[in-house]
Amino acid sequence: MSGIYIHIPFCKQKCTYCDFYTIVAPGKIDAFVHALVNEIGQRNNYLNQSKISTIYFGGGTPSILSEAQLTLIIQSVYAYFNVDTDAEITLEVNPDDLSQDYLQMLSGLPINRLSIGIQSFHDDELKFVNRRHSAQQAIDAYHLARKYGFNNISIDLIYGLPGQDMEKWKYNVHQAIALNPEHISVYGLTFEEGTPLFLQKKKGKVQPAEDDIMIKMHKLMMNELMKNAYDYYEISNYSKEGKRSAHNSSYWNFTPYIGFGPSAHSFDGTSRQWNIASVTQYIDKISKAEVFYEKEILTETNLINEYLLVKLRTKEGISFIDYENRFGTIEKNNLLIKVNNQSFLSYFNVSNESISLNIEGIFLADFIIMNILLDE
């Protein structure tokens, strides 16, 4: 089984924290869709005819697409790939795009999962990061999606926003729980270089939340969600039983996938490819049948480090049998030596079968993982 990711790089306006490749250029959407369909046809052998179990429309703002555009893309995927009859097909959406007409249209397509970018239930926080919707619009959009038959919904939240205190964050968490979605993704705010938010920080206009506050917010969120039947299965992702994101899980399980669209990445088990991060060049190169991506053959060290980076973020962690099968007994023993280092051991759950970060380790995950990666 394999997955397909489709990057829709268009937005009506950009959020101040976003470092994904996106543009505000509605006049280019039709030409982009035409190029995207061509790419789907050109790369249909990348996954060696493997059955497709997940399709994910990310962005950007995929809900900027019309019925005709979405239909054409989906039809192209089904024409060139062997899509499983029970495939999970996710569309990322903005709350203010979810009108009755749009949801009625979506309900007639094979899309069976929505990921709604709510981010906050406070209007001042939404305004600060340049979101287009209000808190009430987000709530209304969620309920409207339920009305139109969407029974697998994920919502996104962000914590650590400038000026956000524990009470405001607790309110956001409780509002999310009250909606009762099947899945909740929660991200700590980061100030990525090149974003408007990073520039504001550089000018001294905003200050990142202190590390201890970020940890307290993460702990509060984790405790409240787990008390309400949301199980964490990856550091930033929580789901009801049986409702994990199959697509995102495929990344963490090293399942091959192909990415379509500008800046999209692909992985076939031994190499990675990434498309050019420019709509204009993407359209031009595909029309001329020129190379529009870069490729890297992964060394064993690359593969081990990527494995450690993703697997130690998951609840299950690393299976020793799987690790040994992939990288050999010597590498497995090397991993155990690093983990048994006195300064790290207290942050792990270690059994005869597996190793994973414990609750305290989760809050220091980035630091711990970086210290056990192999030197390249």
TAHU-V634121 format. One record per helix or strand of 2 or more residues. SS is the DSSP state (@ for helix, = for strand). FROM is the first residue (numbers start at 1). LEN is the number of residues. Records with the same first field share a line. If there is no record, write none. Layout:
SS=FROM-LEN + FROM-LEN
This chain:
==2-7 + 52-8 + 83-11 + 113-7 + 153-7 + 183-6 + 231-4 + 237-3 + 257-4 + 265-3 + 271-5 + 293-5 + 318-2 + 348-3 + 354-4
@=26-17 + 62-3 + 67-14 + 95-3 + 100-8 + 123-6 + 135-13 + 166-14 + 196-7 + 211-17 + 246-7 + 279-9 + 300-12 + 320-8 + 329-11 + 342-4 + 359-4 + 365-6
